[in-house]
């Protein structure tokens, strides 16, 4: 998430609702104390860096995120090999 924030501060983000990302560990911290420890440590570091209650920078980035126009959403999408076609 921190990497996404740093990239988003420099580059434009486009919301594309038909794309999904599946995390390889699939809620592993629900079943593993070791992964839960990593998860909590990571969350603590993230919120300590970016803010625990309100994050003005995140709010600003969210407001600048542009949804993909509906007309384009049907013309642009993943190809059979995972690349984005235009």
Secondary structure, 3 states (H helix, E strand, C coil): CHHHHHHHCCCCCEECCCCCCCCCCCCHHHCCHHHHHHHHHHHHHHHHHHCCCCCHHHHHHHHHCEECCHHHHCCCEECCCCCEEC
